[in-house]
């Protein structure tokens, strides 16, 4: 665990709201000079608190569907598991690959243009690894609500709406060209890359890059520019909380209750799993247990059961199929 002060936390918070903000803009918001902001960011990068800057891309707007694959392993040696991880990590259409400590061992999220493309991908996967899968559950991902990282500012609650952005289906897909895709491909892995560097890589002017970025934001293809923080360095843990309901009519009330809590990071909506799926950031499992008891007490007779997952290791998270 690394000790950071409130100024560092405010910098991280601002970077997660918009990682492409200038050092001057961040400095004005947190009350520090530009060079001090730069020093603190570089120090947190050196300490491993800041892992990278990334771009939240709404691939639904590009015509993709999203499937989640939940896997329980059997007869898996370390070598076999590494092969399975590599199989998913190296596939261009895989969004996320995560090892879990939960009722499920492994989580894979995949983009496809249609269900047949998913079938083809999954059929080839089973040809190679079916013997090592004890159980597989496939879920259709519908949308997500991502909230501001209020947990970074204990004692300083957000005064505005906590919703940062929504990733969802809806409307006609946005048409983009190869230059737009190349631009998204670069921003996906480095949200703070300078305009001049993007211009050089893409062979267009800085002004053209800026126009294209703003246009992609305007059409909802780019949701946000964010920072990836090593939560363990801050004494925090990432959990997924699943809620299965007895009374489905209570779903929205529970959602509205939790979305205002500073520990609530994301609400995932899907077909084929639990009724509510929240990603929660807290210090430890005891604190998570207290939250689960609080939910039960606040909504008596509404909940059938609650489960939680621990995010053990993220092997891949990339918000765009590779160029």
Protein Blocks (a to p, Z undefined) as FASTA:
>chain_A
ZZddfklmmmmmmmmmommbcfklmmmmnopafklmmmmmmmmmmnomanbdcddddfkl
nopacdddddddehiafklmmmmmmmmmmpmklmbdcddddfbfbdcddddfbfklmmmm
mmmmmmmmmmmmmbdcddddfbdcddddfklmghiacfbdfbfbdcdeedjdddddfklm
mmmmmmmmomkbcfklmmmmnopafklmmmmmmmmmmnomambdcddddfklnopacddd
ddddfblmlmmmmmmmmmmpmklmbdcddehiafbdcddddfblmlmmmmmmmmmmmmgh
kafbdcddddfbafbdcfbdcZZ
